[in-house]
Amino acid sequence: MTRINTEFASEIERYGAVDFTACYNCGNCTAVCPLVDEGDDTFPRRILRYTLLGLEEDLETSIDPWLCYYCGDCSETCPRQSNPGEIMMAIRRYLTSIYDWTGLSRRLYKSAKAHVGAMFVLFLTVLLAFYIFAEIPDLSDPQVQQYLETVSKDSIKPAEVPLNLFAPVHIIHIADLFLLGIISFFLLSNIFNMYYKLILKNRDIKIPLWMYIKEVPKAVLHFATQLKFSKCERKFYWVAHLFIMSSYIIMFGLIIAGLSFFQTDVIHSAFHPQRLLGYYATFGIIFAATYFLIGRIRKENEIFKFTHHSDFIFVFTLLMMAVTGILIHLFRINGMAEPTYYMYAIHLAFEVPFVVTFVAFSKWSHIAYRPFAIYFTNLKKSAKAMESSSG
């Protein structure tokens, strides 16, 4: 029996949907959407219909919201100005809260105060940890000087800032791995919840093990390239999105897997891989984050007209992480010791709240949910095709 939630319209509005009750399911969004597969006349209007009717269970077991990249064409051409693109964005936030068994996503998405409060508490916690445990090295200490002389042998110029004596790389690395383990647990358990709702609950679909393996390369391809996004007419938006995503993934990888390579007191040449990767990641994040921030302030394009509080918090925090990161580098290579230490603490004070709130429970988790949604879609299609050919 299908259950209808008559209060669902007001519920989805709390996740950022606006003016969508005017929709009368004309199908214009389907006609203009560049992401509609050939022969499909239900995407995205099927999801809009579910939302209007309050069909929560149908929404929770649907993959369609994750197949939308919000290029804005549907909202620009909607004859009723019901903003179908924004509805799809709000539903993705809603689904993120449904997959999350902790309830934190729901709390963060529904309340700007809760999200800012959580970020602020974590920000202060990191600064307090540095205040209690970190010690600024005494540059007049003979042992510190001997350390700098040893480091300088591999540097292009004398090293003057012993950052790894202020924040030992092995300790920071252990803290990074601990944080990664916690975030991975929550994110992977939420993805399994997504898998349960989309695949396991559907008793009509039988997917053999070999098919799970066969579809992995496609999922990896879409994760790395956001390939479906390229079908949208606004290619620059896709490039900016890919730029910011690849930049953050490179930075995340350097911090988690290659911290000893990335956080070093040795001053390398400008063309060393460490600096080139760092420059790419920093420039990519600053460029794309600035583009998104300006767009949301000006509100000229359809995709930027309606901004959820998580969008502003996300872009601002990401921008602060990039700016503080490049300042650490500039202070360090120019021998400015104390500014380096303070900026390092501030940088981590932005990064930790970002990772904790966004990667597992909010906007950045979409990077994982979307390729998995495409993966599950391909699994369903392949399974149905196999059943049809054998039947």
N, C-alpha and C positions, 0 to 999 in steps of 0.2 A: 504494500500500500504506500502510495506517495504522500508525503507530508508537506504541507505548505506553511511557511512561516510568514504570516501577514505583516510582521514587524521587520522583515529582513531589509526592506528598502532603507529604513532609518539606521539599521545596523551597518549596512555597507557604506553609508554616508560617513560614518565615523572612521572609515578607512580611506577617505578622500574622494569618494564618488560625488559628483555634482550634477544637478539638473538632468538626471537620467530617466525620470518617470514620464517624460514626454514621449519617449520612444514608443512607436506603434509597430515595430518589427517590419518595416518596409523592405529591408534587405539592401538598402543603399550601401551600408558599410561593407557587406559582402561583395557588392559589385565593384567597389573601388579598391578594396584591400589587395595589395600586391603579393601577400603571403598566402592567399587562398590556393589550395591545391586544385589541380584540374578535376572538374567533375564534382567538387564539393560546394554546395550552395547553402551550407549551414554555418560556416565560420565567417565572422565571429558572432552572428546574430543569435545562434543557439544559446550562447552564454548570456547574452543580454536578456533573452527570454527567460532563462532560468532565474536571473537576478530579479527581474520584474515580478515574476510569479512567486518568488520566495522559495524556490526548490533547492534548498540547502544541500541535500544529499546528492542531487545530480551535479551540483557545482563541485562538491568535494571529491567526486570520482571522475572529474573531467580534466583532461590535459590541455584543452584548448587555450585557457588563459595564458599558459606559458609559451604558446606558439606565437603570441602577439609581441611585437617589438616596439609598439607605440610610435609608428612613424607619423601619425596624426592625420593621415588622409581621410579616414572615416569621420573624424570629428569636424574637419574642415568642410566636408560636403554633406553632413547630416542635415536633412531638411527641417528637423525639429530641434536642432542644437542640443541634443541630449548627450553629447560628449562620449560616444562609445569607447574611444581610446582611453579616456580617463577612467571609465567604468572597468575596463580590463585591467588597468593598473591597480585600481582599488581592490579588485578581486584577487590579484596576485598577493597583495598585502594580506588580505583576508585568509587566503589559502596558506600563506606562510604561518599565520597564527593557528590555523587548524592542524597543520603538520606538527607544530611545536607542542609537545606534551607538557612543557614546563609552564606555559601560560605567559612567559616573558614577552614573546612577540606581540601578543594581544595587548599587553600593557604598554609596551613601547610605541606601538602603532596608534593606539587610541589616545594616548596622552602625551602631548609635547612636554609638559612639566615632568612626567615620569622619565622620559627619554633624556632630557637635559639634566635632570637630577641624577640619574644613574651615571651619565658621562662625567658630571662634576665630582661626584663621590669618588669614582675611579681615578679621575685626574688628581685629586688631592691625595689619594692613597699612594699613588706612585711617587709624588713629590715628597710625601712624608717618609716613604721607604728610603729614598735617597738621603733625606735629611738625617735619618737615624743610622743608616748602615754605611753610606758612602763617606769617604774621607778624601779631601783634596790633597794631592801629593805636594810635598814640600820640595820645590825645585832646588833649594840649597842643600838638600840631603845628598851626601856622596853616593848613596845607593841609587837614588833617582837619576843622578847625573850619569852614573855608570850604565844604567838601563838605557838612557837616551843615546849615549855614545854607541852602545851596541846596536840599537835600532837604526841609527844614522848610517851605519855601514851599508845598509841596503836601500837607503833613501837617496833621492836626487838632490836633496838639500838637508841640512841638519834638522833632526826632529827635535821640537821644543815642547811638545804637549804630550805627556804620558797618559793618554786617555784610558788605556787599559790598566793603569794603576788606580784610576778613579772608579772605573766600571769594568772590572776584570771580565774578559771575554768569555771565560769558561762559566762564570757564574751567570752572566746574562744569557748565555746559551742554554743553560739548564732551566732558567726561568722561562725562556722562549719555548722550549720543548714541553715544559709543564703546562704552559698556557695553550700550546697547540693541542696537547692531549685532551684537555678539558673541552676546548672548542670543537675538536674533531668528534668527540663523543656525542655532544649535543647535536651537531650538524648531521652526522651520519645516522643517529637514531631518528632524527626528524625526517631524513630522506627515506629511511626504512618505513616510517609511518606513511609517507607519500606513496611508496611502492605498495604497501598493503592496501591503501585505499584505491589505487589506480589499477593494480594487477591482481593481487591475491584475492580481493573480495569478489572479483568477477569470475565466477565459477565456470562460465562458458568458454573462457580462454585457456587453452592448454599450450604452454610454451616449453619446448624441450630445452635441455641444458645447452646443447650446442648452439642454439639460436641466441642465447644470452651472450655467448662468446663472439659470435659472428657479428653482432651489432655494435660491439664495443668501439671499433675504429671510427664508425660514423659519429658516435657520441663524442669521442676525443676531438675529431675534426671540428664539430660544431662548437665545442668548448673553446678551442684554440682560435677559431676564426669568426665565430658568430655569423656563420655563412648565410643563414636565412635572412639576417638583418640586411645583407647586401642587396636584397631584392627591393628594398624600399627606395623610393626616388631620391630621398635626401642622403646621398652617399657620404657627405661630410659628417652627418650625424653618426653613421655607422663607423666611419674612420675615427672620429673622436671617442666613441664608446670603446672601440677596439684598442685605441691608444691608451686610454686610462686603465683599461682592464689589464693589458699586457704589461704596462708599467708597474702596476701594483703587484702583479704576480711575480715579476722579476724581483722587485724589492722584497716581497714576502719570502721568496725563495732564498735570496741572499741573506736575509736575517735569520731564517729558520735553519736552512741547510748549509749555508756558507758563511756564517758569521765570522769565523776566524779569518776568512779570506777578505771579508768586507770591512770588518772593524779592526783595523790595524794601525799602529802608530808609525809604520813605515810610510813615507811620502812617495808615492809612485809617480811616474810620468803621466802626463795628461792622456796619453794613448794606451795606458795600461788597461787591460780588461776590467779591473776593479772600478776604475774611474769612468770608463766608457759606459758600463752597465749602470752605474750610479747616476751618471748624467742623463742617460736615456730615460730611466725610471723617474727621475726628478722632473725633467722637462715634460715628459708625457703627462704626469699627474698635474703639474702646475698649469700646463696648457689646456688640458681637457677640463679640469676643475674650474678654471677661470671662464672657459667657454660656457659651461653649464650654469655657473653662478650668474654671469652677466645675462644669459638667456632667461633665467628665472626672475631676475630683477626687472628686465625690460618687458617681458611677457609679450613679445611680438609674434613668436611662432606658437602654433597651436599646442605643441608638446610642452611648452613652458608656461602656458597661461594659468594653469592650476597646479600649485605646488604644495605638496604635503610637508608637514614639519620635518619628517625624516629626510626628505630630499635636501633641504637647506642644511640640516645638521651634518648629513653625509658629506656634501661638497665642501662645507666650511672646514670640517675636521680633516678631510683628506688634503685640502690645500695647506692647512697648518702643519701637517706632518711633512709635506714636501718642502715647505719653506724652512721649517726648523732643521730638517735634514741637510739642506744645502748650506745653511748657516753653520752647522756643526763642521762641515767639511771646510768651508772658507776660514772659519776661526782657527781650525786645527792646522791647516797648511801654512797659515800666516803667523803661527806661534802665539796665538791669543788663548792662553791656557784657561783662565777662569771663565770667560765667555763660552768656551767649548764645553766645559763641565755643566754649566747652568743650562745651556741650550740642549745638551744631551738629555738632561733630566726632563726638561719641558717637552722635548720630542717624544720620549717614551710616555710621558703623561698624556699626550694626545693619542699615541698609537695604541696603548692598552685599552682605553675605553672604546676606540674604534673597532678593534678586533673583537672584543667581548660583545658589544651590542649589535654590531652590523654583520659580522661574518656568519654568526650562527643564528641570530634571531631577527635580523632586519634586512635592509636593502641589499647588502652585499651577498647574502645567502642566495639571492636569485641567480648568481653566477653558477651555482651548483644545481639549483632546482631546474633551470631551463634546459641544460644539456641532458639531465636525467629525464625530463619530460619528453624530449625528442627521442631519447633512447627507448623509453617505454612506448612511445607512439610507434616507433619502428618495430618493436617487438610485437605489438598488437597487429600491425599490418602484415608482418611476415607470418604470424601464426594463423591469421584469418586466410591469407593467400594459400598457405599450406593445406588448411582444412578444405578450402574450395577445390583445390587441385586433386586432393585425395578423395573428396566426396563425389 
